[in-house]
Amino acid sequence: MAARYVIVGASLAGATAAITLRDEGADGTVTLIGAEHEPPYERPPLSKAYLRGDVPFDTALVRPATFYAEHRIETLFGTRAMRIDPSARFVELEDHRRVPFDALLIATGGRNRRVSIPGGDLEGIYGLRTVQDADRIREEMVAGRRVVVVGMGFIGSEVAASLRQKGLDVVAIDPSKTPLFRVLGEAVGQTLADLHRAHGVRPIFEDTVATFEGARRVR
């Protein structure tokens, strides 16, 4: 009996695993389950070229949308896996369907850290992980508007740069001495800070956000 391969998580890792199974000659069924409705895509453009509107979404796809059916990869996009039974060997979906497996890969990736700052649930505060998040931010990107970026790790630094390139007034806040301080150290981080300043980003280092203020929407 041919093996049943199930992959939970339809981003770059999950899609690559499904593609590799077929490339390596796996003869069983391959099922790719993902909570997002879009075919698997790469996330780095979301904070750079796609966020700025320089490239269409299709350029971020791991493979064209038609690839999966053509290579006998069953896709369950827009579907959440709610429970895994390792003894009975099935994945239960949010609509209570059960997908049996002989081999299971969990490739769901990470989640954004949720801030526990007062006012964090106000409208106008965005995180960035999915293409829908990027689209919501793009709708707000009007030249001359003021924006605050909280955190200057890789994503925060890239978003701050992209927003400045589109003509927004950007302030960036980070508790460290420089951008990417823990990753790159102070010397390289200071060079990045100077580069941001040269392009008009106004960084605030060694400080944190105490509260977000506003009625319904952050102001």
C-alpha positions in Angstrom: 0.0 0.0 0.0 1.4 3.4 -1.0 2.3 5.7 1.8 0.1 8.7 2.8 2.2 11.9 3.4 0.6 14.8 5.1 2.2 18.2 5.6 0.7 20.8 8.0 1.9 24.2 7.0 1.8 25.5 3.5 4.6 28.1 3.5 8.1 27.7 2.0 9.1 24.8 4.2 5.9 22.8 3.7 5.7 23.4 0.0 9.4 22.5 -0.5 8.8 19.3 1.4 5.9 18.4 -0.8 7.8 19.2 -4.0 10.8 17.2 -2.8 8.7 14.2 -2.1 7.5 14.2 -5.7 11.0 15.0 -7.1 12.5 12.1 -5.1 9.9 9.7 -6.5 7.4 9.3 -3.6 4.6 7.3 -5.0 1.9 7.7 -2.3 -0.5 10.6 -1.7 0.9 14.0 -0.7 -1.5 16.4 1.0 -0.5 20.0 1.9 -2.6 21.7 4.5 -2.4 25.5 5.0 -4.5 28.1 6.9 -3.9 30.8 4.3 -6.0 30.8 1.1 -3.1 31.6 -1.1 -0.7 29.0 -2.6 2.6 28.8 -0.7 4.7 31.9 -1.0 8.0 33.3 0.3 7.7 35.9 3.0 10.8 38.1 2.6 9.2 40.3 -0.2 6.3 41.2 2.2 8.5 43.7 4.0 10.4 44.9 0.9 9.4 44.9 -2.8 5.8 43.6 -2.4 5.1 46.1 0.5 6.3 48.9 -1.7 4.2 47.8 -4.6 7.2 47.2 -6.8 6.4 43.5 -7.7 3.1 41.6 -8.0 2.3 38.8 -5.5 2.8 36.1 -8.1 6.6 36.7 -8.0 6.6 35.5 -4.4 5.0 32.2 -5.1 7.1 29.1 -4.4 5.6 27.5 -7.5 2.8 28.6 -9.8 -0.7 27.9 -8.5 -1.2 25.2 -11.1 1.9 23.3 -10.1 0.5 21.3 -7.2 -2.4 19.6 -9.1 0.0 18.9 -12.0 2.3 17.1 -9.6 -0.4 15.2 -7.8 -0.1 17.2 -4.6 -3.5 17.6 -2.9 -3.9 21.1 -1.4 -6.2 22.1 1.4 -5.6 25.8 1.5 -7.7 28.1 3.7 -8.0 25.2 6.1 -6.8 25.0 9.7 -5.5 21.7 11.2 -7.1 21.7 14.7 -5.9 18.4 16.2 -3.4 15.6 15.5 -4.0 12.0 16.7 -0.6 10.3 16.6 -2.0 7.0 17.7 -4.9 6.8 15.2 -2.7 8.7 12.6 -5.0 11.4 11.4 -5.1 15.2 11.3 -8.5 16.7 12.2 -9.4 19.9 10.3 -11.6 22.8 11.5 -14.6 21.4 9.6 -14.0 18.0 11.4 -12.8 16.2 8.4 -10.0 13.7 9.2 -7.0 13.3 6.9 -5.2 10.0 7.6 -1.4 9.8 7.3 1.5 7.3 7.4 4.1 10.1 7.7 3.4 13.6 9.0 5.4 16.8 8.8 4.5 19.9 10.8 5.9 23.0 9.1 3.7 25.8 10.5 6.6 28.2 11.3 6.4 30.9 13.9 3.9 33.5 15.0 4.3 37.2 15.6 4.9 38.1 19.2 1.7 39.7 20.5 2.4 42.9 22.4 0.9 43.3 25.9 1.0 47.1 25.8 -2.0 49.1 26.9 -3.9 50.1 23.8 -2.5 47.3 21.7 -5.9 46.4 20.4 -6.7 49.8 18.9 -7.3 50.1 15.1 -4.4 51.2 13.1 -1.8 48.9 14.7 -0.5 46.2 12.4 1.8 43.2 12.5 3.4 41.7 9.4 3.5 38.0 8.7 1.1 37.3 5.9 0.3 38.8 2.5 -3.0 40.0 4.0 -1.0 41.9 6.6 1.1 43.5 3.9 -2.0 44.5 2.0 -3.5 46.2 5.0 -0.3 48.1 5.6 -0.2 49.1 1.9 -3.7 50.6 2.1 -2.3 52.9 4.8 0.8 53.9 2.9 0.1 57.5 1.8 3.1 59.7 1.3 3.5 62.2 4.1 1.6 60.2 6.7 3.4 59.6 10.0 4.1 56.0 11.1 5.8 54.5 14.1 7.7 51.1 13.7 8.1 49.3 17.0 11.2 47.1 16.8 14.2 47.3 14.6 15.0 43.7 13.9 15.2 42.4 10.4 11.5 42.9 9.7 11.2 46.3 11.5 14.3 47.6 9.8 13.1 46.5 6.3 9.6 47.9 6.9 11.0 51.2 8.1 13.2 51.5 5.0 10.3 50.6 2.7 8.0 53.1 4.2 10.6 55.8 3.9 11.0 54.9 0.2 7.3 55.5 -0.3 7.6 59.0 1.3 6.1 58.3 4.8 7.4 60.1 7.9 8.9 57.2 9.9 9.9 57.0 13.6 11.4 53.6 14.7 11.7 52.5 18.3 13.9 49.8 19.7 15.1 49.0 23.3 18.6 48.1 22.0 21.5 50.4 21.2 21.2 49.9 17.5 19.1 48.0 14.9 19.8 44.3 15.0 22.1 44.8 18.0 21.8 41.2 19.3 22.5 39.7 15.8 25.1 42.0 14.3 26.7 43.8 17.3 27.1 47.5 18.0 29.6 48.4 15.3 27.6 47.0 12.4 24.3 48.0 14.0 25.5 51.6 14.3 26.3 51.6 10.6 22.8 50.5 9.9 21.4 53.2 12.2 23.4 55.9 10.4 22.1 54.5 7.0 18.5 54.8 8.3 19.1 58.3 9.5 20.6 59.3 6.2 17.4 58.2 4.5 15.1 60.1 6.8 14.1 57.5 9.4 14.1 58.9 12.9 15.2 56.1 15.3 14.8 56.1 19.0 17.0 53.6 20.8 17.2 52.3 24.3 13.6 53.0 24.9 10.3 51.1 24.8 6.6 51.8 24.2 4.6 52.4 27.4 1.2 52.7 25.8 -0.8 53.3 22.6 -3.3 56.1 22.8 -6.5 56.8 21.0 -10.2 56.4 21.1 -11.0 53.6 18.7 -7.9 54.2 16.5 -4.4 54.8 17.6 -3.3 58.4 17.3 
